[in-house]
Amino acid sequence: MKIQIKNISIISLAIFFEYLRDYIFINLNIYIEFLQNINNGLNVINYTDTRLHDLIQSFSLELLINIKWTLSIGFAFIFFVIGVLFSKINFNRKQHLKFTYLLSISGSLILIISFLIFWAGQQLNVENENNFYSISLELSHFVQSSLFPISFFLISWSINQYKIFNFKKL
C-alpha cells in the first residue's frame, strides 16, 4: 500500500510541475512577444497573466530570454529527478542504477541535439530557421515534461518484465 501512495505522490508532483511549467512558459512567451512588438513600434495588447506580469514587468527582454533558458534546464532536471524517484521506488537497486544511467545519458543527448539543431537553424535563412527552431523546441519540450521519465520508465519496466517471465524470442 505504501508503494502505491508513493507512486501516486510522485505522479501528482509530476502533474503539478507540468502545470507550473506550462503556466510560466506560456506567460513568459506572451510577455516576450508583447515586448518585441512594442519595441517594433506596434500597438499591441498585453495578455500576460496579471500575477506573473507583476513579477516580471521590470525585466528586460534579454533577462527574460535568459530566465527561459534557465527554467528550461531547471524543468528538465526536475523531471529527471521525478523519473529517478519513480524508478527507485519501483525497481530493484541494479535496475534503478541502470535506469538512472540511461535516463541521464538520453536526456543529455536529447538536449545537446536540440541545442545543435537550434544553433544550425540560426545559420540558415528565416524560413528554415523557424523550422529548425520548431524541431529543437519539441525535443527540449520532451525532456522538460513528465513524458520523458514516464516513457523511459515504461520501456524499462517492459524490458524487466520480459526478463522476469523468460519469454522466448519470437
N, C-alpha and C positions, 0 to 999 in steps of 0.2 A: 504493500500500500504506500509506503514511503517513497518508493521509486516513482510511482505514478504521480504523486504530489510534486516531486522534484521535477519531473518531466513537464507537468502542466505549468509549474512556475517558470521554467526556462522558456517554454513556448509563449507564455504570457509576456515575459520580458522581451522576447523577440518581436511580438506584435506591437508592444509599446514603442520599441525603438524604430520599427518600420513606420509607425505613425509619426513619431517625432522627426525622423529623417525627412519624410515627405513634407511635413508642415514647414520645416525650416528651409529646405531647398526650394520648394515651390515659391515661398515668400521671398527668399533671397533673390531668386531669378526674376521675379516680378519687379522687385525694387531695383535690381541692377539694370533691367531693361528700361525702367522708368527713368533712371539717372542718365542712361545713354541717350534716350530720346530727348530729354531736357537739354543735355549737352549739345545735341544736334539741332537745337532750336525748335523742336516740335512742341506743340501744345498738347500734352497728354495728361491723363488722369492716373493717379497712383492707386492701385488696387491691393497694395500690400496690407496684410492683416495689421490692425492697429497695435496689438501687443508687440509684435516683432518690429514694426515700424518705429515705435517709441524707443526701442533698444538700439536700432542701427541708423537712425536718421542722420546722425552727425558723422557717420563713417564715410570715407572717400570711396570712390569706385574701385581703386586699386586695393584698398584694405578689404573690401567686400569680396573681391575675387580671391585674395589670399585666405580669407576666412573659409570660402567654399572649398579650396584645396585642402586646408587643414581639417575641415569637417569630413571631407571625403575619406581621408586617411583614417580619421578617428572612427567613423562608422564602419569602415572595413575592419578595423581592429575589434570593434565591439561585436560584430557578427562572427569574427574568427573566435573570440572568447566564448561566445554562445555555443558555437559548434564544439569547441573543446570541452566545455562543461557538459554538454549533452552526451558526448562520447564517453567522458569519464564516468558518468552515471550508468550508461547502458552497455559498455564494453568492458572486457577484462583488461588488465594492465597492458599486455602485449598489443592487443587490438587498438587500445586507446592511443598508445605511443605511435603506432603505425598511422592511425587516422590523423593525429595531430601533425605528424611529419608531412603526410600527403596534402592535408588541408593548407598548411603554411606554404609549402612549395607551390602548389597550384594557385593559391591566392596571389602570391608574389608574382608568379609568371603572368597571370591574367592582368594584374595591374601594370606590369612592365610592358606587356604587349599593348595594352590600352594606351599607355603614355607614348609608346613608339608610333602607334597609328595616329595619335593626336599630333605628334611632332611632324610626322610625314605629311599630314594634311596641311600643316602650316606652310609647307614648302610649295604647295600647289595653288592653282587658281581658286577663286572664291567658290565656284560650284563644287569642285572636288574637295575643297577644304571642308565644306559643310557635310559632305557625305562621309569623309573620314572622321570628322568630329562626332557624327551620329553613331558610327560604329564604336569609336572609342568610349563614348558616353554609355552605351549599352553594356559594354564589357565591364566598365567600372561600376555601373549600377548593379550588375550581377553580384560582384564581390561585396557591395555595400548593402546587401539585403539578406534576409533570412533564407532566401532561396539557395544561396551559396552553401551554408553549412547543412541545410536540410537535404539538398541533393547529394552532397558527399556522404552524409550520414546514411541515407537510404541505399546508396551504392555499396558502401562498406558493410552495412547490415546484410544486404542481399548476398554479398560475397561470403560473409561469415556464415550465413545460413546454408549456403551451398556446401561449404566445407564441413559444417556440423552434420549435415544429413548424408554426406558422402554420395551425392548423386554422381552417376557415371556420365562421362561426356557423351553427348549425342553423336 
